[in-house]
Amino acid sequence: MAEVAPVSDTSEIWILDTHRAGEMAQCRALAGMLGLPCQIIPLEANFRLPEQIPNTQNLRLILSFGNAVQAALALRAHCKSMPAIVQLGRPSHVPVADLDLIIILPQDDYPAASNVVRLRFPLNGANKSQTFIPQIDPSTRHGGTIVLYGAPSRQFFLDKQDTYKLLRFSHELAQAHHEPLHVLTSPRTPVEAEGWLEDISKTIPMQIYTFRKGVNPFQKFLREAGRFVVTGDSASMLADACRTGVPVWLFPLRPKHSFMTRLQASVDRWGLQNIRNGFVRRGWLGSGTCFDKWHSTLAKQNYIHLVTPQVSAQMLRWQPDAPRRDDDMQKCYESIMKLPLFIAR
């Protein structure tokens, strides 16, 4: 059991560090938006609290992400002043009433509740002062057509044939706009997939940028790209691309269906979704993801365009309509400011 160290600390916000870069980037963005002193508390294996933690006298808000929720509850149990817990991502098998605020990512299949805020995008690149995606004229940007290439995941397949279809479309898109094609891999891209890209580059002209820590032009292309094609496995890459304001094409990937996802789909088809949602709210049942629903919603609202087997030459010149709302950070800020510890401040 963790013990409180006799070290004083003035931080009012503690982030429970899951050692996952994407999760921590969103937690830091949320903490930075609040403008209060913040401290990172590294979790141990299996998302456990460290043996010693700083003095909790000034702690008012615990930020946890995903599997860190149990550590957040354990930390609050050590505190005399009952700090608020704001959870990012679906809390696994935790009653919704045990948390002060739950910020649900757009791909998460989690039921509505009075203390649940659902995001349109992950918080990557979000800004409280920006409530709309900027209108950008792609003709003023000369970075070319950029493919943001992810990886196979628990939810999706991505093999060499999928990769070839992705790059063949991306090449057609780049040609339609008379610009070069660049492919950026991600930290999750396996070595095998890097080999597929190299093989395909022998027949489809492109420049490949393999992710290496410290050598990655991702931010440069966010500033300069004329358009993006993003594989459907990554919510954060899609959010970053969309927030640039240039056209974003989403390349759907083949979904993986586990026993639990099939069972859940069957339960919903039988008209028992409300019962399932009730079990999730009570913490009796976990929940999953639904990327396809999120992608379809973004496409209907004209934030993105889905890559389909047959795309006309005219459609390759698709431009997103404006204005498009991007008020996720503002919604989070307003929800946190309504928590009792912040109202009383």
C-alpha positions in Angstrom: 0.0 0.0 0.0 1.3 3.4 -0.9 2.4 5.7 1.9 2.4 9.5 2.0 5.9 10.9 2.0 6.6 13.9 4.3 7.6 16.0 1.3 5.4 19.1 0.9 4.0 19.7 -2.6 2.0 22.7 -3.8 0.6 21.0 -7.0 -3.1 21.2 -7.2 -3.4 18.7 -10.1 -1.8 15.3 -10.2 -1.6 13.3 -13.5 -1.2 9.6 -13.0 1.4 8.6 -15.5 0.5 5.5 -17.5 3.8 5.7 -19.5 1.8 5.9 -22.7 2.8 8.9 -24.7 -0.6 9.5 -26.4 -2.5 9.2 -23.1 -0.2 11.5 -21.3 -0.3 14.1 -24.1 -4.0 14.5 -23.6 -3.8 14.6 -19.8 -1.1 17.3 -20.1 -3.2 19.3 -22.5 -6.1 19.2 -20.1 -4.0 20.2 -17.1 -2.3 23.0 -19.0 -5.7 24.4 -20.0 -6.7 24.7 -16.3 -3.5 26.8 -15.6 -2.9 25.3 -12.1 0.3 23.8 -10.6 0.6 20.2 -11.9 2.7 17.2 -11.0 3.2 13.8 -12.7 2.9 10.7 -10.6 4.5 7.7 -12.3 2.5 4.5 -11.8 4.2 1.2 -11.3 3.5 -2.1 -13.1 -0.1 -3.0 -13.6 -1.0 0.7 -13.1 -0.4 0.6 -9.3 0.4 3.6 -7.2 4.1 4.0 -6.2 5.2 3.0 -2.7 5.5 6.6 -1.7 3.5 9.6 -2.9 4.0 13.3 -2.1 2.0 15.1 0.5 -1.6 15.5 -0.7 -2.5 18.6 1.3 -3.0 20.8 -1.7 -4.3 18.2 -4.1 -7.6 19.1 -5.7 -7.8 17.2 -8.9 -6.6 13.8 -10.0 -6.3 13.2 -13.8 -6.4 9.5 -14.8 -6.5 7.9 -18.2 -7.9 4.4 -19.0 -6.6 1.7 -16.7 -5.2 4.3 -14.2 -8.7 4.7 -12.8 -8.2 2.2 -10.0 -5.0 4.0 -8.9 -7.0 7.3 -8.9 -9.6 5.8 -6.6 -6.9 4.4 -4.3 -5.1 7.7 -4.2 -8.3 9.6 -3.2 -8.8 7.1 -0.4 -5.5 8.3 1.1 -6.5 12.0 1.0 -8.3 13.9 3.8 -9.7 16.4 1.4 -11.4 14.1 -1.2 -10.0 15.6 -4.5 -12.0 15.3 -7.6 -11.2 12.5 -10.1 -11.5 13.4 -13.8 -11.2 10.2 -15.9 -10.2 10.3 -19.6 -11.4 7.3 -21.6 -13.8 4.7 -20.5 -13.3 3.5 -16.9 -13.2 -0.3 -16.8 -15.6 -1.9 -14.3 -16.0 1.3 -12.2 -19.4 2.7 -11.4 -20.0 6.0 -13.1 -21.1 7.5 -9.8 -17.6 6.9 -8.3 -16.0 9.5 -10.5 -16.6 13.2 -10.6 -16.2 13.6 -14.4 -15.7 11.1 -17.2 -14.4 12.4 -20.5 -15.2 9.8 -23.1 -13.1 9.6 -26.3 -15.1 9.6 -29.5 -14.3 6.0 -30.5 -15.5 4.7 -27.1 -18.8 2.9 -26.8 -19.9 4.2 -23.4 -23.4 5.2 -22.2 -24.5 8.7 -21.4 -24.7 10.0 -17.8 -24.9 13.4 -16.1 -21.2 13.4 -15.4 -20.1 12.1 -18.8 -18.7 14.4 -21.5 -18.2 12.9 -25.0 -15.5 14.4 -27.2 -15.8 14.9 -31.0 -12.0 14.3 -31.3 -9.3 13.3 -28.8 -7.6 16.3 -27.2 -4.5 16.2 -29.4 -4.0 19.7 -30.6 -7.1 21.1 -28.9 -7.2 24.6 -27.7 -9.8 26.2 -25.3 -9.7 29.5 -27.2 -10.4 27.8 -30.5 -13.9 26.6 -31.0 -13.8 26.0 -34.8 -11.4 24.3 -37.1 -9.6 27.0 -39.1 -10.4 27.5 -42.7 -7.3 26.8 -44.7 -6.7 27.2 -48.5 -4.7 24.0 -49.4 -3.3 25.9 -52.4 -1.2 28.0 -49.9 0.4 24.9 -48.5 3.1 23.1 -50.4 3.9 20.0 -48.3 2.1 17.6 -50.6 -0.2 14.7 -50.0 0.7 13.0 -46.7 -0.2 9.5 -45.6 -0.2 9.0 -41.9 0.3 5.2 -41.6 -0.5 3.4 -38.4 -0.5 -0.3 -37.6 -2.6 -3.4 -37.1 -4.3 -3.2 -33.7 -6.7 -5.1 -31.4 -9.5 -3.5 -33.4 -8.2 -3.7 -37.0 -6.3 -5.7 -39.6 -3.7 -4.0 -41.7 -1.7 -6.2 -44.1 0.3 -5.7 -47.3 -2.7 -5.8 -49.6 -4.5 -3.1 -47.5 -1.3 -1.1 -47.7 -1.2 -1.3 -51.4 -4.8 -0.2 -51.8 -4.1 2.7 -49.4 -1.0 3.9 -51.4 -2.6 3.4 -54.8 -5.5 5.7 -53.8 -3.1 8.2 -52.2 -1.0 8.3 -55.3 -4.1 9.1 -57.4 -5.1 11.8 -54.9 -1.6 13.3 -55.1 -1.6 13.2 -58.9 -5.0 15.0 -59.0 -3.5 17.9 -57.1 -0.1 17.8 -58.9 1.9 17.3 -55.7 4.3 14.8 -54.2 3.3 11.8 -52.0 4.9 11.4 -48.6 4.3 8.5 -46.2 4.9 8.8 -42.4 4.9 5.8 -40.2 3.9 5.9 -36.6 5.6 4.7 -33.4 3.4 1.6 -33.6 4.2 0.6 -37.2 5.8 -2.8 -37.2 9.0 -3.5 -39.0 7.2 -5.9 -41.3 5.0 -3.1 -42.5 8.0 -0.9 -43.2 9.1 -3.6 -45.6 5.8 -3.5 -47.4 6.1 0.2 -47.9 9.6 -0.2 -49.3 8.4 -2.9 -51.7 5.4 -0.9 -52.9 7.5 2.3 -53.4 9.2 0.5 -56.2 6.0 0.8 -58.3 4.3 3.8 -56.7 6.5 6.9 -56.4 6.6 8.2 -52.8 8.9 9.4 -50.1 8.9 7.3 -46.9 9.7 8.7 -43.5 10.1 5.9 -41.0 9.4 6.9 -37.4 12.5 7.3 -35.4 12.5 9.1 -32.0 13.9 12.5 -32.5 13.8 12.4 -36.3 10.2 12.8 -37.4 8.7 15.4 -39.7 5.2 15.0 -38.3 4.9 18.5 -36.9 6.4 20.0 -40.1 3.8 18.2 -42.2 0.9 19.3 -39.9 2.0 22.9 -40.8 2.6 22.4 -44.5 0.5 19.5 -45.9 -2.0 20.1 -48.6 -4.1 17.1 -47.5 -3.9 13.9 -45.5 -4.8 10.3 -45.9 -5.0 8.6 -42.4 -5.4 4.9 -41.6 -8.4 4.1 -39.5 -6.6 2.6 -36.5 -5.5 5.8 -34.9 -7.9 8.4 -33.3 -5.0 10.7 -32.4 -3.5 10.9 -35.9 -7.0 11.6 -37.3 -7.5 14.4 -34.7 -4.2 16.0 -35.5 -4.8 15.9 -39.2 -8.4 17.3 -38.9 -7.4 20.2 -36.7 -5.0 21.5 -39.4 -8.1 22.5 -41.5 -6.9 20.9 -44.7 -8.9 18.0 -46.4 -8.5 14.7 -44.6 -9.3 11.3 -46.1 -9.9 8.3 -43.8 -8.8 4.9 -45.1 -11.1 2.4 -43.3 -9.5 -0.8 -42.1 -11.0 -4.3 -41.8 -12.4 -4.7 -38.3 -11.5 -7.6 -35.9 -14.5 -9.1 -34.2 -13.8 -10.8 -30.9 -16.2 -13.0 -29.0 -17.2 -10.1 -26.8 -17.8 -7.6 -29.6 -20.0 -10.2 -31.4 -21.9 -10.9 -28.2 -22.4 -7.1 -27.6 -23.7 -6.7 -31.1 -26.1 -9.5 -30.6 -27.4 -8.1 -27.3 -28.0 -4.7 -29.0 -29.8 -6.4 -31.9 -32.1 -8.1 -29.5 -33.1 -4.7 -28.1 -31.2 -5.0 -24.8 -28.9 -2.1 -25.2 -30.5 -0.1 -22.4 -29.9 -3.1 -20.0 -26.3 -3.4 -21.2 -25.8 0.3 -20.6 -27.2 0.1 -17.1 -24.7 -2.7 -16.3 -21.8 -0.5 -17.6 -22.9 2.5 -15.5 -23.0 0.3 -12.4 -19.5 -1.1 -13.1 -20.7 -4.6 -13.6 -19.8 -4.8 -17.3 -17.0 -3.3 -19.4 -17.4 -1.4 -22.6 -15.6 -1.4 -25.9 -14.9 0.8 -28.9 -16.9 1.7 -32.0 -14.5 3.4 -34.5 -16.8 2.8 -37.5 -19.7 4.8 -35.8 -17.3 7.7 -35.1 -15.8 7.7 -38.6 -19.3 7.6 -40.2 -20.4 10.5 -38.0 -17.4 12.6 -39.0 -18.0 11.8 -42.7 -21.7 12.8 -42.5 -20.7 16.1 -40.8 -18.1 16.7 -43.5 -15.1 16.7 -41.3 -13.5 13.9 -43.3 -14.1 11.9 -46.4 -14.0 8.1 -46.4 -11.9 6.3 -49.0 -14.2 4.0 -51.0 -13.3 1.4 -53.7 -14.4 3.8 -56.5 -13.7 7.5 -56.2 -14.3 9.8 -59.1 -11.8 12.3 -60.4 -14.2 15.0 -59.3 -14.5 13.6 -55.8 -10.7 13.7 -55.4 -11.0 17.4 -55.2 -13.3 17.3 -52.2 -12.9 20.2 -49.8 -14.5 20.2 -46.3 -17.3 22.7 -45.6 -16.8 25.4 -43.1 -17.4 26.2 -40.3 -16.8 23.0 -38.4 -16.9 23.1 -34.6 -14.0 22.1 -32.5 -15.1 23.0 -28.9 -13.9 19.8 -27.1 -11.4 21.6 -24.8 -13.9 24.3 -24.0 -16.5 21.7 -23.0 -14.0 19.9 -20.8 -13.0 23.2 -19.1 -16.6 24.2 -18.4 -17.4 20.8 -17.0 -14.4 20.8 -14.6 -15.1 24.4 -13.5 -18.6 23.1 -12.3 -17.0 20.6 -9.9 -17.5 21.6 -6.2 -13.8 22.1 -5.5 -13.5 24.6 -8.3 -16.8 26.4 -7.6 -15.6 26.9 -4.0 -12.2 28.2 -5.0 
